[in-house]
């Protein structure tokens, strides 16, 4: 049985989105969202795969790897980070929000930047927020554990 999660609760942090956390098993995700219907060709949770179960905000997917949630990807929609960053924001806004914790690098394969935010809490040292921009605005972002959150091409 799934619990109804209000839209305002779907906030992205390096640890996950809303009540869904990096490291959760399929059963734990189903406790929040209800039964997950496998997609055609679904490899289950044994290998790396992206899923977009009903109940998640529009534009949000989960990457599962090794039996648990590895990261959250946001490529459209209104899902925002705890600090209020979202797809479509100016790159300068991200730089302002995360100044002391941010590393900026050229984006591979196309023009733009990767903006990587390192959490301040020692307990979160393996977690990151990674924003991709076109050089002007955020085109997508992801949150989760290293190294999965750093994979540029999705499942490696």
NUNU-813554 format. One record per atom (N, C-alpha, C): residue number from 1; atom name; x, y, z. Coordinates in nm, 2 decimals, decimal comma, always signed. Layout:
% residues N
{node NUM CA {X Y Z}} ...
This chain:
% residues 156
{node 1 N {+0,08 -0,12 +0,00}} {node 1 CA {+0,00 +0,00 +0,00}} {node 1 C {+0,09 +0,12 +0,00}} {node 2 N {+0,06 +0,22 -0,09}} {node 2 CA {+0,15 +0,34 -0,10}} {node 2 C {+0,09 +0,45 -0,02}} {node 3 N {+0,18 +0,53 +0,03}} {node 3 CA {+0,13 +0,65 +0,10}} {node 3 C {+0,12 +0,76 +0,00}} {node 4 N {+0,03 +0,85 +0,02}} {node 4 CA {+0,02 +0,97 -0,07}} {node 4 C {+0,12 +1,07 -0,03}} {node 5 N {+0,21 +1,11 -0,12}} {node 5 CA {+0,31 +1,21 -0,09}} {node 5 C {+0,27 +1,34 -0,15}} {node 6 N {+0,25 +1,44 -0,07}} {node 6 CA {+0,21 +1,57 -0,13}} {node 6 C {+0,32 +1,63 -0,22}} {node 7 N {+0,28 +1,70 -0,32}} {node 7 CA {+0,38 +1,75 -0,42}} {node 7 C {+0,49 +1,83 -0,36}} {node 8 N {+0,46 +1,91 -0,26}} {node 8 CA {+0,56 +1,99 -0,19}} {node 8 C {+0,66 +1,91 -0,12}} {node 9 N {+0,64 +1,78 -0,09}} {node 9 CA {+0,74 +1,70 -0,02}} {node 9 C {+0,85 +1,64 -0,11}} {node 10 N {+0,83 +1,65 -0,25}} {node 10 CA {+0,92 +1,60 -0,34}} {node 10 C {+1,04 +1,69 -0,36}} {node 11 N {+1,12 +1,71 -0,26}} {node 11 CA {+1,24 +1,80 -0,26}} {node 11 C {+1,36 +1,71 -0,28}} {node 12 N {+1,45 +1,76 -0,37}} {node 12 CA {+1,57 +1,69 -0,40}} {node 12 C {+1,69 +1,73 -0,31}} {node 13 N {+1,75 +1,63 -0,25}} {node 13 CA {+1,87 +1,66 -0,18}} {node 13 C {+1,98 +1,56 -0,22}} {node 14 N {+2,10 +1,57 -0,18}} {node 14 CA {+2,20 +1,47 -0,22}} {node 14 C {+2,16 +1,33 -0,18}} {node 15 N {+2,07 +1,32 -0,08}} {node 15 CA {+2,03 +1,19 -0,03}} {node 15 C {+1,92 +1,12 -0,10}} {node 16 N {+1,85 +1,20 -0,19}} {node 16 CA {+1,74 +1,14 -0,26}} {node 16 C {+1,63 +1,25 -0,30}} {node 17 N {+1,51 +1,20 -0,31}} {node 17 CA {+1,40 +1,30 -0,34}} {node 17 C {+1,28 +1,26 -0,25}} {node 18 N {+1,23 +1,36 -0,18}} {node 18 CA {+1,12 +1,34 -0,08}} {node 18 C {+1,15 +1,22 +0,01}} {node 19 N {+1,05 +1,13 +0,02}} {node 19 CA {+1,08 +1,01 +0,11}} {node 19 C {+1,16 +0,90 +0,05}} {node 20 N {+1,20 +0,92 -0,07}} {node 20 CA {+1,29 +0,81 -0,14}} {node 20 C {+1,43 +0,85 -0,12}} {node 21 N {+1,51 +0,75 -0,07}} {node 21 CA {+1,65 +0,78 -0,04}} {node 21 C {+1,74 +0,69 -0,12}} {node 22 N {+1,86 +0,74 -0,15}} {node 22 CA {+1,97 +0,66 -0,21}} {node 22 C {+1,99 +0,54 -0,11}} {node 23 N {+2,01 +0,42 -0,17}} {node 23 CA {+2,03 +0,30 -0,09}} {node 23 C {+1,90 +0,22 -0,07}} {node 24 N {+1,78 +0,28 -0,10}} {node 24 CA {+1,66 +0,20 -0,08}} {node 24 C {+1,65 +0,08 -0,17}} {node 25 N {+1,59 -0,03 -0,12}} {node 25 CA {+1,56 -0,14 -0,20}} {node 25 C {+1,43 -0,13 -0,28}} {node 26 N {+1,41 -0,22 -0,37}} {node 26 CA {+1,28 -0,21 -0,44}} {node 26 C {+1,16 -0,22 -0,34}} {node 27 N {+1,17 -0,30 -0,24}} {node 27 CA {+1,06 -0,31 -0,14}} {node 27 C {+1,04 -0,18 -0,07}} {node 28 N {+1,14 -0,11 -0,03}} {node 28 CA {+1,13 +0,01 +0,04}} {node 28 C {+1,07 +0,12 -0,05}} {node 29 N {+1,11 +0,12 -0,18}} {node 29 CA {+1,05 +0,22 -0,28}} {node 29 C {+0,90 +0,18 -0,29}} {node 30 N {+0,87 +0,05 -0,30}} {node 30 CA {+0,73 +0,02 -0,32}} {node 30 C {+0,65 +0,05 -0,20}} {node 31 N {+0,70 +0,05 -0,08}} {node 31 CA {+0,63 +0,10 +0,04}} {node 31 C {+0,59 +0,24 +0,03}} {node 32 N {+0,66 +0,32 -0,04}} {node 32 CA {+0,63 +0,46 -0,06}} {node 32 C {+0,54 +0,48 -0,18}} {node 33 N {+0,57 +0,42 -0,30}} {node 33 CA {+0,50 +0,45 -0,42}} {node 33 C {+0,39 +0,34 -0,46}} {node 34 N {+0,39 +0,23 -0,39}} {node 34 CA {+0,31 +0,12 -0,44}} {node 34 C {+0,38 +0,02 -0,53}} {node 35 N {+0,32 -0,08 -0,57}} {node 35 CA {+0,38 -0,18 -0,66}} {node 35 C {+0,44 -0,12 -0,78}} {node 36 N {+0,56 -0,15 -0,82}} {node 36 CA {+0,63 -0,11 -0,94}} {node 36 C {+0,60 -0,20 -1,05}} {node 37 N {+0,55 -0,15 -1,16}} {node 37 CA {+0,52 -0,24 -1,28}} {node 37 C {+0,64 -0,24 -1,36}} {node 38 N {+0,70 -0,36 -1,38}} {node 38 CA {+0,82 -0,37 -1,46}} {node 38 C {+0,80 -0,32 -1,61}} {node 39 N {+0,89 -0,25 -1,66}} {node 39 CA {+0,88 -0,21 -1,80}} {node 39 C {+0,93 -0,32 -1,89}} {node 40 N {+0,89 -0,33 -2,01}} {node 40 CA {+0,93 -0,43 -2,10}} {node 40 C {+1,09 -0,44 -2,11}} {node 41 N {+1,14 -0,56 -2,09}} {node 41 CA {+1,29 -0,57 -2,09}} {node 41 C {+1,35 -0,53 -1,96}} {node 42 N {+1,27 -0,50 -1,86}} {node 42 CA {+1,33 -0,46 -1,73}} {node 42 C {+1,42 -0,56 -1,67}} {node 43 N {+1,54 -0,52 -1,64}} {node 43 CA {+1,64 -0,61 -1,59}} {node 43 C {+1,63 -0,62 -1,44}} {node 44 N {+1,52 -0,57 -1,38}} {node 44 CA {+1,50 -0,57 -1,24}} {node 44 C {+1,59 -0,48 -1,17}} {node 45 N {+1,63 -0,51 -1,05}} {node 45 CA {+1,72 -0,42 -0,98}} {node 45 C {+1,86 -0,47 -0,96}} {node 46 N {+1,88 -0,58 -1,04}} {node 46 CA {+2,01 -0,65 -1,03}} {node 46 C {+2,12 -0,57 -1,10}} {node 47 N {+2,09 -0,51 -1,22}} {node 47 CA {+2,18 -0,43 -1,30}} {node 47 C {+2,14 -0,28 -1,30}} {node 48 N {+2,21 -0,20 -1,37}} {node 48 CA {+2,19 -0,06 -1,38}} {node 48 C {+2,07 -0,04 -1,47}} {node 49 N {+1,97 +0,04 -1,42}} {node 49 CA {+1,86 +0,07 -1,51}} {node 49 C {+1,79 +0,20 -1,45}} {node 50 N {+1,72 +0,27 -1,54}} {node 50 CA {+1,64 +0,39 -1,50}} {node 50 C {+1,49 +0,35 -1,49}} {node 51 N {+1,43 +0,40 -1,39}} {node 51 CA {+1,28 +0,37 -1,37}} {node 51 C {+1,21 +0,51 -1,35}} {node 52 N {+1,09 +0,52 -1,39}} {node 52 CA {+1,01 +0,64 -1,37}} {node 52 C {+0,88 +0,59 -1,32}} {node 53 N {+0,87 +0,54 -1,20}} {node 53 CA {+0,74 +0,49 -1,15}} {node 53 C {+0,63 +0,59 -1,13}} {node 54 N {+0,51 +0,55 -1,14}} {node 54 CA {+0,40 +0,64 -1,12}} {node 54 C {+0,41 +0,69 -0,97}} {node 55 N {+0,37 +0,81 -0,95}} {node 55 CA {+0,38 +0,87 -0,82}} {node 55 C {+0,50 +0,96 -0,80}} {node 56 N {+0,60 +0,95 -0,89}} {node 56 CA {+0,71 +1,05 -0,89}} {node 56 C {+0,67 +1,17 -0,96}} {node 57 N {+0,73 +1,29 -0,93}} {node 57 CA {+0,69 +1,41 -1,01}} {node 57 C {+0,73 +1,40 -1,15}} {node 58 N {+0,67 +1,47 -1,24}} {node 58 CA {+0,71 +1,47 -1,38}} {node 58 C {+0,85 +1,51 -1,40}} {node 59 N {+0,92 +1,44 -1,49}} {node 59 CA {+1,06 +1,47 -1,52}} {node 59 C {+1,16 +1,41 -1,43}} {node 60 N {+1,11 +1,32 -1,34}} {node 60 CA {+1,21 +1,26 -1,24}} {node 60 C {+1,21 +1,11 -1,27}} {node 61 N {+1,34 +1,06 -1,27}} {node 61 CA {+1,36 +0,92 -1,28}} {node 61 C {+1,46 +0,87 -1,17}} {node 62 N {+1,45 +0,75 -1,14}} {node 62 CA {+1,55 +0,69 -1,04}} {node 62 C {+1,64 +0,60 -1,12}} {node 63 N {+1,77 +0,60 -1,08}} {node 63 CA {+1,87 +0,51 -1,13}} {node 63 C {+1,88 +0,40 -1,02}} {node 64 N {+1,86 +0,28 -1,06}} {node 64 CA {+1,89 +0,17 -0,97}} {node 64 C {+2,01 +0,09 -1,02}} {node 65 N {+2,09 +0,05 -0,92}} {node 65 CA {+2,21 -0,02 -0,95}} {node 65 C {+2,25 -0,11 -0,83}} {node 66 N {+2,28 -0,23 -0,86}} {node 66 CA {+2,32 -0,32 -0,76}} {node 66 C {+2,21 -0,35 -0,65}} {node 67 N {+2,08 -0,34 -0,69}} {node 67 CA {+1,97 -0,37 -0,60}} {node 67 C {+1,92 -0,26 -0,52}} {node 68 N {+1,98 -0,14 -0,54}} {node 68 CA {+1,93 -0,02 -0,46}} {node 68 C {+1,92 +0,10 -0,55}} {node 69 N {+1,85 +0,21 -0,50}} {node 69 CA {+1,85 +0,33 -0,57}} {node 69 C {+1,99 +0,40 -0,56}} {node 70 N {+2,05 +0,43 -0,67}} {node 70 CA {+2,18 +0,49 -0,67}} {node 70 C {+2,17 +0,65 -0,69}} {node 71 N {+2,07 +0,69 -0,77}} {node 71 CA {+2,06 +0,84 -0,79}} {node 71 C {+1,92 +0,87 -0,83}} {node 72 N {+1,90 +1,00 -0,83}} {node 72 CA {+1,77 +1,06 -0,88}} {node 72 C {+1,81 +1,16 -0,99}} {node 73 N {+1,74 +1,15 -1,11}} {node 73 CA {+1,77 +1,23 -1,22}} {node 73 C {+1,65 +1,32 -1,25}} {node 74 N {+1,67 +1,45 -1,27}} {node 74 CA {+1,56 +1,55 -1,30}} {node 74 C {+1,60 +1,61 -1,43}} {node 75 N {+1,52 +1,59 -1,53}} {node 75 CA {+1,55 +1,65 -1,66}} {node 75 C {+1,44 +1,75 -1,71}} {node 76 N {+1,34 +1,76 -1,64}} {node 76 CA {+1,23 +1,86 -1,67}} {node 76 C {+1,14 +1,87 -1,55}} {node 77 N {+1,04 +1,95 -1,56}} {node 77 CA {+0,94 +1,96 -1,46}} {node 77 C {+0,98 +2,06 -1,35}} {node 78 N {+0,91 +2,06 -1,24}} {node 78 CA {+0,92 +2,16 -1,13}} {node 78 C {+1,00 +2,11 -1,01}} {node 79 N {+1,04 +1,98 -1,01}} {node 79 CA {+1,11 +1,93 -0,89}} {node 79 C {+1,24 +2,02 -0,86}} {node 80 N {+1,25 +2,06 -0,74}} {node 80 CA {+1,36 +2,15 -0,70}} {node 80 C {+1,44 +2,09 -0,58}} {node 81 N {+1,56 +2,14 -0,57}} {node 81 CA {+1,65 +2,11 -0,46}} {node 81 C {+1,60 +2,18 -0,33}} {node 82 N {+1,65 +2,14 -0,22}} {node 82 CA {+1,62 +2,20 -0,09}} {node 82 C {+1,65 +2,35 -0,09}} {node 83 N {+1,75 +2,39 -0,17}} {node 83 CA {+1,79 +2,53 -0,18}} {node 83 C {+1,71 +2,60 -0,29}} {node 84 N {+1,62 +2,53 -0,36}} {node 84 CA {+1,53 +2,59 -0,46}} {node 84 C {+1,58 +2,59 -0,61}} {node 85 N {+1,69 +2,52 -0,63}} {node 85 CA {+1,74 +2,51 -0,77}} {node 85 C {+1,66 +2,41 -0,85}} {node 86 N {+1,64 +2,45 -0,98}} {node 86 CA {+1,56 +2,36 -1,07}} {node 86 C {+1,60 +2,37 -1,21}} {node 87 N {+1,55 +2,28 -1,30}} {node 87 CA {+1,58 +2,28 -1,44}} {node 87 C {+1,53 +2,42 -1,49}} {node 88 N {+1,61 +2,48 -1,58}} {node 88 CA {+1,58 +2,61 -1,63}} {node 88 C {+1,64 +2,73 -1,56}} {node 89 N {+1,69 +2,71 -1,44}} {node 89 CA {+1,75 +2,82 -1,37}} {node 89 C {+1,88 +2,87 -1,44}} {node 90 N {+1,91 +3,00 -1,43}} {node 90 CA {+2,03 +3,05 -1,48}} {node 90 C {+2,15 +2,98 -1,41}} {node 91 N {+2,26 +2,95 -1,48}} {node 91 CA {+2,38 +2,90 -1,42}} {node 91 C {+2,43 +2,98 -1,31}} {node 92 N {+2,42 +3,12 -1,32}} {node 92 CA {+2,47 +3,21 -1,22}} {node 92 C {+2,39 +3,19 -1,09}} {node 93 N {+2,26 +3,15 -1,10}} {node 93 CA {+2,19 +3,13 -0,97}} {node 93 C {+2,24 +3,00 -0,90}} {node 94 N {+2,28 +2,90 -0,97}} {node 94 CA {+2,34 +2,78 -0,91}} {node 94 C {+2,47 +2,82 -0,84}} {node 95 N {+2,55 +2,90 -0,91}} {node 95 CA {+2,68 +2,94 -0,85}} {node 95 C {+2,66 +3,02 -0,73}} {node 96 N {+2,55 +3,10 -0,72}} {node 96 CA {+2,52 +3,18 -0,60}} {node 96 C {+2,47 +3,09 -0,49}} {node 97 N {+2,39 +3,00 -0,52}} {node 97 CA {+2,33 +2,91 -0,42}} {node 97 C {+2,44 +2,82 -0,35}} {node 98 N {+2,53 +2,77 -0,42}} {node 98 CA {+2,62 +2,67 -0,37}} {node 98 C {+2,77 +2,72 -0,37}} {node 99 N {+2,80 +2,85 -0,37}} {node 99 CA {+2,93 +2,90 -0,39}} {node 99 C {+3,05 +2,82 -0,33}} {node 100 N {+3,05 +2,80 -0,20}} {node 100 CA {+3,16 +2,74 -0,14}} {node 100 C {+3,18 +2,59 -0,16}} {node 101 N {+3,07 +2,53 -0,20}} {node 101 CA {+3,07 +2,38 -0,21}} {node 101 C {+3,07 +2,33 -0,36}} {node 102 N {+3,09 +2,42 -0,45}} {node 102 CA {+3,07 +2,39 -0,59}} {node 102 C {+3,20 +2,38 -0,67}} {node 103 N {+3,21 +2,28 -0,76}} {node 103 CA {+3,32 +2,27 -0,86}} {node 103 C {+3,26 +2,28 -1,00}} {node 104 N {+3,31 +2,37 -1,08}} {node 104 CA {+3,26 +2,39 -1,22}} {node 104 C {+3,36 +2,33 -1,31}} {node 105 N {+3,31 +2,26 -1,41}} {node 105 CA {+3,40 +2,20 -1,51}} {node 105 C {+3,33 +2,20 -1,65}} {node 106 N {+3,40 +2,19 -1,76}} {node 106 CA {+3,34 +2,18 -1,89}} {node 106 C {+3,26 +2,06 -1,90}} {node 107 N {+3,14 +2,06 -1,97}} {node 107 CA {+3,06 +1,95 -1,99}} {node 107 C {+3,12 +1,86 -2,10}} {node 108 N {+3,12 +1,73 -2,08}} {node 108 CA {+3,17 +1,65 -2,19}} {node 108 C {+3,07 +1,63 -2,30}} {node 109 N {+3,11 +1,62 -2,42}} {node 109 CA {+3,03 +1,59 -2,54}} {node 109 C {+2,95 +1,70 -2,59}} {node 110 N {+2,93 +1,81 -2,52}} {node 110 CA {+2,86 +1,92 -2,57}} {node 110 C {+2,90 +2,05 -2,49}} {node 111 N {+2,86 +2,16 -2,54}} {node 111 CA {+2,90 +2,29 -2,47}} {node 111 C {+2,82 +2,30 -2,35}} {node 112 N {+2,88 +2,37 -2,25}} {node 112 CA {+2,81 +2,39 -2,12}} {node 112 C {+2,90 +2,35 -2,01}} {node 113 N {+2,84 +2,34 -1,89}} {node 113 CA {+2,92 +2,31 -1,77}} {node 113 C {+2,86 +2,20 -1,68}} {node 114 N {+2,94 +2,13 -1,61}} {node 114 CA {+2,90 +2,05 -1,50}} {node 114 C {+2,93 +2,12 -1,37}} {node 115 N {+2,83 +2,14 -1,29}} {node 115 CA {+2,84 +2,21 -1,16}} {node 115 C {+2,82 +2,10 -1,05}} {node 116 N {+2,92 +2,06 -0,98}} {node 116 CA {+2,91 +1,95 -0,88}} {node 116 C {+2,92 +2,01 -0,74}} {node 117 N {+2,82 +1,98 -0,66}} {node 117 CA {+2,80 +2,03 -0,53}} {node 117 C {+2,84 +1,92 -0,43}} {node 118 N {+2,93 +1,95 -0,34}} {node 118 CA {+2,97 +1,85 -0,23}} {node 118 C {+2,89 +1,89 -0,10}} {node 119 N {+2,82 +1,80 -0,04}} {node 119 CA {+2,75 +1,83 +0,08}} {node 119 C {+2,86 +1,86 +0,19}} {node 120 N {+2,81 +1,94 +0,29}} {node 120 CA {+2,90 +1,98 +0,40}} {node 120 C {+2,91 +1,88 +0,51}} {node 121 N {+2,81 +1,80 +0,53}} {node 121 CA {+2,81 +1,70 +0,64}} {node 121 C {+2,91 +1,58 +0,60}} {node 122 N {+2,99 +1,55 +0,69}} {node 122 CA {+3,09 +1,44 +0,67}} {node 122 C {+3,01 +1,31 +0,64}} {node 123 N {+2,90 +1,29 +0,70}} {node 123 CA {+2,82 +1,16 +0,68}} {node 123 C {+2,77 +1,15 +0,53}} {node 124 N {+2,77 +1,27 +0,46}} {node 124 CA {+2,73 +1,27 +0,32}} {node 124 C {+2,84 +1,28 +0,22}} {node 125 N {+2,96 +1,24 +0,27}} {node 125 CA {+3,08 +1,27 +0,18}} {node 125 C {+3,08 +1,19 +0,05}} {node 126 N {+3,00 +1,08 +0,04}} {node 126 CA {+2,99 +1,00 -0,08}} {node 126 C {+2,88 +1,05 -0,17}} {node 127 N {+2,81 +1,15 -0,13}} {node 127 CA {+2,69 +1,20 -0,21}} {node 127 C {+2,73 +1,33 -0,28}} {node 128 N {+2,65 +1,36 -0,39}} {node 128 CA {+2,67 +1,48 -0,47}} {node 128 C {+2,54 +1,53 -0,53}} {node 129 N {+2,54 +1,65 -0,56}} {node 129 CA {+2,44 +1,71 -0,65}} {node 129 C {+2,52 +1,75 -0,77}} {node 130 N {+2,47 +1,71 -0,89}} {node 130 CA {+2,54 +1,75 -1,02}} {node 130 C {+2,44 +1,81 -1,11}} {node 131 N {+2,47 +1,94 -1,15}} {node 131 CA {+2,39 +2,01 -1,24}} {node 131 C {+2,46 +2,02 -1,38}} {node 132 N {+2,39 +2,00 -1,49}} {node 132 CA {+2,44 +2,02 -1,62}} {node 132 C {+2,38 +2,15 -1,68}} {node 133 N {+2,46 +2,23 -1,74}} {node 133 CA {+2,40 +2,35 -1,80}} {node 133 C {+2,44 +2,36 -1,95}} {node 134 N {+2,38 +2,44 -2,02}} {node 134 CA {+2,42 +2,47 -2,16}} {node 134 C {+2,51 +2,59 -2,17}} {node 135 N {+2,56 +2,63 -2,05}} {node 135 CA {+2,65 +2,75 -2,04}} {node 135 C {+2,57 +2,87 -1,99}} {node 136 N {+2,44 +2,86 -2,00}} {node 136 CA {+2,35 +2,97 -1,96}} {node 136 C {+2,25 +2,92 -1,85}} {node 137 N {+2,18 +2,81 -1,88}} {node 137 CA {+2,08 +2,76 -1,79}} {node 137 C {+2,10 +2,61 -1,76}} {node 138 N {+2,04 +2,57 -1,65}} {node 138 CA {+2,04 +2,43 -1,61}} {node 138 C {+1,95 +2,35 -1,70}} {node 139 N {+2,01 +2,24 -1,76}} {node 139 CA {+1,93 +2,16 -1,86}} {node 139 C {+1,88 +2,03 -1,79}} {node 140 N {+1,96 +1,99 -1,68}} {node 140 CA {+1,92 +1,87 -1,60}} {node 140 C {+2,01 +1,87 -1,48}} {node 141 N {+1,96 +1,79 -1,38}} {node 141 CA {+2,05 +1,77 -1,27}} {node 141 C {+2,02 +1,63 -1,21}} {node 142 N {+2,11 +1,59 -1,12}} {node 142 CA {+2,10 +1,46 -1,05}} {node 142 C {+2,16 +1,47 -0,91}} {node 143 N {+2,11 +1,37 -0,83}} {node 143 CA {+2,16 +1,37 -0,69}} {node 143 C {+2,18 +1,22 -0,66}} {node 144 N {+2,28 +1,19 -0,58}} {node 144 CA {+2,30 +1,06 -0,53}} {node 144 C {+2,44 +1,02 -0,49}} {node 145 N {+2,47 +0,89 -0,49}} {node 145 CA {+2,60 +0,85 -0,44}} {node 145 C {+2,70 +0,84 -0,56}} {node 146 N {+2,82 +0,86 -0,52}} {node 146 CA {+2,93 +0,84 -0,61}} {node 146 C {+2,96 +0,69 -0,62}} {node 147 N {+3,00 +0,63 -0,73}} {node 147 CA {+3,03 +0,70 -0,85}} {node 147 C {+2,91 +0,72 -0,95}} {node 148 N {+2,80 +0,66 -0,92}} {node 148 CA {+2,68 +0,66 -1,01}} {node 148 C {+2,64 +0,80 -1,04}} {node 149 N {+2,64 +0,89 -0,94}} {node 149 CA {+2,59 +1,03 -0,97}} {node 149 C {+2,68 +1,10 -1,07}} {node 150 N {+2,80 +1,06 -1,08}} {node 150 CA {+2,90 +1,12 -1,17}} {node 150 C {+2,89 +1,06 -1,32}} {node 151 N {+2,82 +0,95 -1,34}} {node 151 CA {+2,81 +0,89 -1,47}} {node 151 C {+2,74 +0,99 -1,56}} {node 152 N {+2,81 +1,03 -1,67}} {node 152 CA {+2,76 +1,12 -1,76}} {node 152 C {+2,66 +1,06 -1,86}} {node 153 N {+2,69 +0,93 -1,89}} {node 153 CA {+2,60 +0,86 -1,99}} {node 153 C {+2,50 +0,77 -1,93}} {node 154 N {+2,46 +0,80 -1,81}} {node 154 CA {+2,37 +0,71 -1,74}} {node 154 C {+2,43 +0,59 -1,69}} {node 155 N {+2,37 +0,47 -1,72}} {node 155 CA {+2,43 +0,35 -1,68}} {node 155 C {+2,56 +0,32 -1,75}} {node 156 N {+2,67 +0,30 -1,68}} {node 156 CA {+2,80 +0,28 -1,74}} {node 156 C {+2,82 +0,15 -1,79}} 
